[in-house]
Structure formats: structure tokens, C-alpha cells
């Protein structure tokens, strides 16, 4: 990837990571619109690792007490830690597809629409399932987020709210589920990066993307906190659906 592409796409990923819209999908979208160098899964993992660092720092000083005092979360920590397994299996078995065909505009269109529909499920009558069952179902739905266009945070928040969690606890669950996923997948991709002989130039581009993604992610967190006080989740669901329809129409015509 070129330096400008790495910097710009890293910044875009950071801004979109904590909104219920797909960061990887928007990276691909901007890559197509602006004719930038294409991202790949290694790039996605690096910039997501930067986002993870940003949210760890933010939550450490803002919401750590809420997590520590939540009995259900502490009771199910081991299950949350294993929530990466479904998406990990999908990533391993469909790696070639995720690196190539899934980034086509037509497939991304369906992915955005699917993400939007799940986010809008809180329109329906909410269920009242146990916290453990919600974690398991959310873990299964998280596997769809391997597709660019499906928001990992959006799909977890949307399905968790529908299954009975409050919006605040759904956001916290999404945050907690991101930790094992990003750590393990990042470790896997970094090993592949060095085994494949990554050049210093490639590493420098990734460092630039990491830095800008970290800064933009922290800004994005602040924006999300502000927006959540007066914008309902369904707004983001409708945005995903409309964007998905537009991408499908553009790919056809």
C-alpha cells in the first residue's frame, strides 16, 4: 500500500470503528471511490488493533467500574473470552474469499443491508433471554462481521438489544468481545506478516496507519458517546440499508 493510502484509510477506519457501521466496508468503499491501494486482512487487523488500544485507554478511565460491578459479565468472563471462536473458524476456512470476492461492491451491498437489518431488529418486540444465551448468539452473529460491510459492533449491539440487553450493556458486551478477537487475530496475522518476509517499507506504512487509526478511534469514541445521547440506533441501521442498496444498484448499472 502507498503511504497516502495507508494514512487515509487508517484514519477512516478509526473514525468508523465505533459507530454501528462497518469500518472495513468503508475502507473498501473509499478505496474504490478514490482509487486507492486496496487494503487486506493484515491491514485491517493492524488498524483494528490500534482501535482496540484506543478503547482500552478510554474505558480504563471511564467505564472500568461499571464492568467490575456487573455480576453477569463477571460470571460469564470465560464465555466472553471464547466468543472469538465462530468468527475465527469462518476467517480460517474462508480466508481467500474474504480477501478477494467478499470485497466486491455487489457482495458488500448485501453485507451492508444485512448489517442494517440486524441493527434495526430492535423495532420488533424484544425477547428476554439469559445473559449466557445472549453471549452465545451474539458470538455466532459476530462471525458475519468477517465480511466487509457487516459492522461487528453494530451487529452485536443490534442482536443483543433485540434479545433483551439494554443499549449500554450491549455496547459494553461488544467492547469486551472485541478484546479476544482482535488480540488473537492480530497475533496470527503478525506472525504471517513476518513469515512472509514483510519489508521495512511495508512495516512503516502499517505503523503510520496504526498511529492515525489510534488517534481517529479515540475521536470516534468521543463522537459516538455524544451521538448516543440523541440519535437512536435505528438511524445507523437505515444508513447501512440505504448504502447497501446504492452499492447494489451501482454494481448492476
C-alpha positions as CSV (number, residue, x, y, z in Angstrom):
1,X,0.0,0.0,0.0
2,X,1.1,3.5,-0.7
3,X,1.8,5.9,2.3
4,X,-1.1,8.2,1.5
5,X,-3.5,5.3,1.2
6,X,-2.3,3.8,4.5
7,X,-2.6,7.1,6.3
8,X,-6.0,8.0,4.9
9,X,-7.6,4.5,5.2
10,X,-6.2,4.1,8.7
11,X,-7.8,7.4,9.7
12,X,-11.2,6.4,8.1
13,X,-11.1,3.1,9.9
14,X,-10.6,4.8,13.2
15,X,-13.5,7.2,12.7
16,X,-15.9,4.5,11.6
17,X,-14.9,1.7,14.0
18,X,-17.1,2.7,17.0
19,X,-20.1,3.7,15.0
20,X,-22.6,0.9,14.1
21,X,-21.3,0.9,10.5
22,X,-18.6,-1.3,9.0
23,X,-15.1,0.1,9.2
24,X,-13.7,-2.5,6.8
25,X,-16.6,-1.9,4.5
26,X,-16.0,1.9,4.4
27,X,-12.3,1.3,3.8
28,X,-13.1,-0.8,0.7
29,X,-15.7,1.8,-0.4
30,X,-13.3,4.7,-0.2
31,X,-10.6,2.6,-1.9
32,X,-12.9,2.1,-4.9
33,X,-14.2,5.7,-5.0
34,X,-10.7,7.3,-4.6
35,X,-8.8,4.6,-6.5
36,X,-6.6,4.0,-3.5
37,X,-4.4,0.9,-2.9
38,X,-6.5,-1.9,-1.7
39,X,-6.4,-2.9,2.0
40,X,-6.1,-6.6,3.0
41,X,-6.8,-8.6,6.1
42,X,-3.4,-7.8,7.6
43,X,-4.0,-4.1,7.2
44,X,-7.5,-4.5,8.7
45,X,-6.1,-6.3,11.7
46,X,-3.4,-3.7,12.4
47,X,-5.8,-0.7,12.3
48,X,-8.3,-2.7,14.4
49,X,-5.5,-3.3,17.0
50,X,-5.0,0.5,17.1
51,X,-8.7,0.9,17.7
52,X,-8.6,-1.7,20.5
53,X,-5.8,0.2,22.2
54,X,-7.8,3.4,22.0
55,X,-10.9,1.9,23.5
56,X,-8.9,0.2,26.3
57,X,-7.5,3.5,27.3
58,X,-10.8,5.2,27.1
59,X,-12.8,2.6,29.1
60,X,-10.0,2.3,31.6
61,X,-10.7,5.8,32.7
62,X,-14.5,5.9,32.1
63,X,-16.3,2.6,32.4
64,X,-14.0,0.2,34.2
65,X,-16.0,0.4,37.4
66,X,-19.3,-0.4,35.5
67,X,-17.7,-3.6,34.2
68,X,-16.3,-4.6,37.5
69,X,-19.6,-4.2,39.2
70,X,-21.6,-6.1,36.6
71,X,-22.3,-9.5,38.1
72,X,-23.5,-11.2,34.8
73,X,-20.4,-10.0,32.9
74,X,-18.0,-11.3,35.6
75,X,-19.9,-14.6,35.8
76,X,-19.5,-15.2,32.1
77,X,-16.0,-13.9,31.5
78,X,-14.7,-17.2,30.2
79,X,-17.6,-17.5,27.7
80,X,-16.9,-13.9,26.5
81,X,-13.2,-14.8,26.2
82,X,-14.1,-17.7,23.8
83,X,-16.6,-15.6,21.8
84,X,-14.0,-15.2,19.0
85,X,-14.2,-18.9,18.0
86,X,-17.1,-18.7,15.5
87,X,-15.6,-15.8,13.6
88,X,-12.1,-17.3,13.9
89,X,-13.3,-20.5,12.2
90,X,-15.0,-18.5,9.4
91,X,-11.8,-16.5,8.9
92,X,-9.6,-19.6,8.6
93,X,-11.8,-21.6,6.3
94,X,-12.9,-18.7,4.0
95,X,-9.7,-16.6,4.1
96,X,-9.3,-16.5,0.3
97,X,-13.0,-15.5,-0.2
98,X,-12.7,-12.8,2.5
99,X,-9.5,-11.4,0.9
100,X,-11.0,-11.3,-2.6
101,X,-14.6,-11.9,-3.7
102,X,-16.2,-10.5,-0.5
103,X,-14.7,-7.1,-1.2
104,X,-16.7,-6.7,-4.5
105,X,-19.3,-4.0,-4.4
106,X,-22.2,-6.3,-5.0
107,X,-21.4,-8.6,-2.1
108,X,-20.6,-5.6,0.1
109,X,-24.0,-4.2,-0.8
110,X,-25.7,-7.3,0.6
111,X,-23.4,-7.2,3.6
112,X,-24.3,-3.6,4.5
113,X,-28.0,-4.4,4.0
114,X,-27.8,-7.4,6.3
115,X,-25.9,-5.4,8.9
116,X,-28.6,-2.7,8.8
117,X,-31.4,-5.2,9.1
118,X,-29.9,-6.7,12.2
119,X,-29.3,-3.3,13.8
120,X,-33.0,-2.4,13.1
121,X,-34.3,-5.6,14.8
122,X,-35.0,-3.6,18.0
123,X,-38.1,-2.3,16.0
124,X,-39.5,-5.8,16.9
125,X,-40.7,-6.9,20.3
126,X,-37.7,-7.6,22.5
127,X,-37.1,-11.0,23.9
128,X,-35.8,-11.7,27.4
129,X,-33.1,-14.3,27.2
130,X,-30.5,-15.1,29.7
131,X,-27.2,-13.3,29.5
132,X,-25.3,-16.5,28.7
133,X,-27.6,-17.3,25.8
134,X,-27.2,-13.8,24.5
135,X,-23.4,-14.1,24.5
136,X,-23.6,-17.3,22.6
137,X,-26.0,-16.0,20.0
138,X,-24.0,-12.7,19.7
139,X,-20.8,-14.8,19.1
140,X,-22.5,-16.6,16.3
141,X,-23.7,-13.4,14.7
142,X,-20.3,-11.8,15.1
143,X,-18.9,-14.3,12.6
144,X,-20.8,-12.4,9.9
145,X,-18.6,-9.4,10.6
146,X,-15.7,-11.2,8.8
147,X,-17.5,-9.7,5.7
148,X,-16.6,-6.2,4.8
149,X,-19.8,-4.3,5.1
150,X,-21.1,-6.1,8.2
151,X,-20.4,-4.0,11.3
152,X,-19.0,-6.1,14.2
153,X,-20.1,-3.7,16.9
154,X,-23.4,-2.9,15.1
155,X,-24.4,-6.5,14.7
156,X,-23.6,-7.4,18.3
157,X,-25.3,-4.3,19.7
158,X,-28.4,-4.8,17.5
159,X,-28.9,-8.5,18.2
160,X,-28.1,-8.1,22.0
161,X,-30.7,-5.3,22.3
162,X,-33.3,-7.4,20.5
163,X,-32.5,-10.4,22.8
164,X,-33.1,-8.4,25.9
165,X,-30.0,-6.4,26.9
166,X,-30.1,-2.6,27.5
167,X,-28.2,-0.4,25.0
168,X,-25.5,0.4,27.5
169,X,-24.8,-3.3,28.4
170,X,-24.9,-4.2,24.7
171,X,-22.2,-1.7,23.9
172,X,-20.1,-3.0,26.8
173,X,-20.6,-6.6,25.6
174,X,-19.5,-5.5,22.1
175,X,-16.4,-3.9,23.6
176,X,-15.5,-7.0,25.7
177,X,-16.0,-9.4,22.8
178,X,-13.6,-7.3,20.6
179,X,-10.7,-7.9,23.0
180,X,-10.0,-11.6,22.5
181,X,-10.9,-11.4,18.8
182,X,-8.6,-8.6,17.9
183,X,-5.7,-9.9,20.1
184,X,-5.7,-13.4,18.7
185,X,-6.4,-12.5,15.1
186,X,-3.7,-9.7,15.3
187,X,-1.2,-12.2,16.7
188,X,-1.9,-14.6,13.9
189,X,-1.6,-12.0,11.2
190,X,1.6,-10.5,12.6
191,X,3.2,-14.0,12.6
192,X,2.2,-14.4,8.9
193,X,3.5,-10.9,8.2
194,X,7.0,-11.8,9.4
195,X,7.0,-15.3,8.0
196,X,6.2,-13.9,4.6
197,X,9.1,-11.5,4.7
198,X,7.4,-8.2,5.2
199,X,9.7,-5.3,4.2
200,X,10.6,-2.4,6.4
201,X,8.7,-0.2,3.9
202,X,5.5,-2.2,4.5
203,X,6.0,-2.1,8.2
204,X,6.4,1.7,8.1
205,X,3.2,2.0,6.2
206,X,1.4,-0.2,8.7
207,X,2.9,1.9,11.6
208,X,1.5,5.1,10.0
209,X,-1.9,3.5,9.6
210,X,-1.8,2.3,13.2
211,X,-0.9,5.7,14.6
212,X,-3.6,7.6,12.7
213,X,-6.2,4.8,13.4
214,X,-5.5,5.1,17.1
215,X,-5.9,8.9,17.1
216,X,-9.1,8.8,14.9
217,X,-10.5,5.9,17.0
218,X,-10.3,8.0,20.2
219,X,-12.0,10.8,18.4
220,X,-14.6,8.4,17.1
221,X,-15.3,7.1,20.6
222,X,-16.0,10.6,21.8
223,X,-18.3,11.3,18.8
224,X,-20.2,8.0,19.5
225,X,-20.7,8.9,23.1
226,X,-22.0,12.3,22.0
227,X,-24.3,11.0,19.3
228,X,-25.7,8.2,21.5
229,X,-27.4,10.8,23.7
230,X,-29.8,12.0,20.9
231,X,-29.6,9.6,17.9
232,X,-31.4,6.3,18.0
233,X,-29.7,3.1,16.9
234,X,-32.2,2.7,14.0
235,X,-30.7,5.7,12.3
236,X,-27.5,3.7,11.7
237,X,-29.5,0.6,10.6
238,X,-31.3,2.6,8.0
239,X,-28.0,4.2,6.9
240,X,-26.5,0.7,6.3
241,X,-29.5,-0.5,4.4
242,X,-29.6,2.6,2.1
243,X,-25.9,2.4,1.5
244,X,-26.2,-1.4,0.7
245,X,-29.0,-0.7,-1.8
246,X,-27.0,2.0,-3.5
247,X,-23.9,-0.2,-3.8
248,X,-26.1,-3.0,-5.4
249,X,-27.6,-0.6,-7.9
250,X,-24.1,0.8,-8.7
251,X,-22.7,-2.7,-9.2
252,X,-25.5,-3.6,-11.6
253,X,-25.6,-0.4,-13.7
